[in-house]
Amino acid sequence: MSRISDLATTSTADSKKKANDFNNLDTTQFLALLINELQNQDPLNPMDNGEMVQQIGQIRSIGSTDSLTSTLSTLRESQELVTASGLIGQKVEGLADDASAVNGVIDRVTVETDSDKSSRKVKVHVGNKTMDINNIRTIVTG
């Protein structure tokens, strides 16, 4: 078992908070931890090359997964915007942001971002009501 895994396991036993910290390591933090481990390892008992190759493989896997997740999130957000734009002029029923029922024609679409601009929400507007696109329950055609 790798020393990083041993450290994470020990941390789990020591403190739930510390375990959560290890579970939330991003690629940069994991790489820094690995480099620190290599710099401070016992020269008479160095890390096994197989373990190091395995950990580098894990880093690449984490990086690929993070990249794929980011790409899929961007694609989802773009698809929501395209879908919402196609609904302009359509009659919809759903739930407004203030939890009231909405029934009317979509007249515009906006995109709201959080404070650090890391996530976006597509909103449709029916009169003076705003609704998340995911809260549309019925689209009335014709």
C-alpha positions in Angstrom: 0.0 0.0 0.0 1.3 3.5 -0.8 2.4 5.9 1.8 -0.1 8.5 0.7 -2.8 5.9 1.0 -1.5 5.0 4.5 -1.5 8.7 5.4 -5.1 9.0 4.2 -6.2 5.9 6.1 -4.5 7.1 9.3 -6.1 10.5 8.9 -9.5 8.8 8.6 -9.0 7.1 11.9 -7.7 10.3 13.5 -10.2 12.8 12.4 -13.2 12.8 10.1 -12.4 16.4 9.0 -8.9 15.4 8.0 -10.3 12.5 6.0 -12.6 14.9 4.2 -9.6 17.0 3.4 -7.9 14.1 1.7 -11.0 13.1 -0.2 -11.2 16.6 -1.6 -7.6 16.8 -2.9 -7.4 18.2 -6.4 -4.6 17.2 -8.8 -2.3 20.0 -7.8 -2.6 19.3 -4.1 -2.1 15.5 -4.7 1.0 16.2 -6.8 2.4 18.5 -4.1 1.8 15.9 -1.5 3.6 13.2 -3.7 6.6 15.5 -4.3 6.8 16.3 -0.6 6.7 12.6 0.2 9.5 11.9 -2.3 11.7 14.7 -0.9 11.2 13.5 2.7 11.4 9.8 2.2 13.9 7.6 4.0 16.9 7.2 1.6 17.5 3.7 3.0 13.8 2.7 2.3 12.7 4.6 -0.8 9.3 4.5 -2.4 8.9 1.5 -4.7 9.0 2.5 -8.4 5.8 0.5 -9.0 4.0 2.5 -6.3 5.2 5.8 -7.8 4.1 4.8 -11.3 0.7 3.7 -9.9 0.3 7.1 -8.1 1.3 9.0 -11.3 -1.3 7.0 -13.1 -3.9 8.0 -10.5 -2.9 11.7 -10.9 -3.5 11.4 -14.7 -6.8 9.7 -14.1 -7.9 12.4 -11.7 -6.8 15.1 -14.2 -8.7 13.4 -17.0 -11.8 13.0 -14.9 -11.7 16.7 -13.9 -11.3 17.7 -17.5 -14.2 15.5 -18.7 -16.5 16.8 -15.9 -15.7 20.4 -16.8 -16.4 19.7 -20.5 -19.7 18.0 -19.8 -20.8 20.8 -17.5 -20.0 23.4 -20.2 -21.9 21.3 -22.7 -24.9 21.0 -20.4 -25.0 24.7 -19.8 -24.8 25.4 -23.5 -27.5 23.0 -24.3 -29.8 24.6 -21.6 -29.2 28.0 -23.2 -30.1 26.6 -26.7 -33.2 24.9 -25.4 -34.3 28.0 -23.5 -33.8 30.2 -26.5 -35.9 27.9 -28.6 -38.7 28.3 -26.1 -39.1 32.1 -26.5 -42.7 32.7 -27.6 -43.9 29.3 -26.3 -46.5 29.0 -23.6 -45.2 27.1 -20.5 -46.3 26.1 -17.1 -43.9 25.6 -14.2 -42.6 26.9 -10.9 -41.1 30.4 -10.5 -38.0 31.2 -8.5 -40.3 32.6 -5.7 -42.1 29.2 -5.6 -45.3 30.5 -7.2 -47.0 28.9 -10.2 -46.2 30.3 -13.6 -48.4 30.0 -16.7 -47.7 32.1 -19.7 -45.4 32.9 -22.7 -41.7 33.1 -22.4 -40.6 36.5 -23.5 -36.8 36.4 -22.8 -33.9 34.2 -21.5 -31.1 35.2 -19.1 -28.1 33.5 -17.7 -27.2 34.1 -14.1 -23.7 33.4 -12.7 -22.6 32.9 -9.1 -20.1 35.4 -7.5 -17.0 33.6 -8.7 -18.6 32.8 -12.1 -17.9 29.1 -11.7 -21.5 28.1 -12.4 -24.3 29.4 -14.6 -28.1 29.0 -14.4 -30.3 29.5 -17.4 -33.5 31.4 -16.5 -36.6 32.0 -18.6 -38.9 35.0 -18.0 -42.7 34.9 -18.2 -44.0 38.4 -17.6 -42.4 39.6 -14.4 -41.7 36.0 -13.1 -38.4 34.3 -13.5 -38.0 30.5 -13.7 -35.1 28.1 -13.8 -35.3 26.2 -17.1 -35.3 23.0 -15.0 -38.5 24.1 -13.3 -40.6 24.1 -16.5 -43.2 21.4 -16.1 -45.3 21.8 -19.3 -44.7 23.3 -22.7 -48.0 24.0 -24.5 -47.7 23.9 -28.3 -50.0 25.2 -31.0 
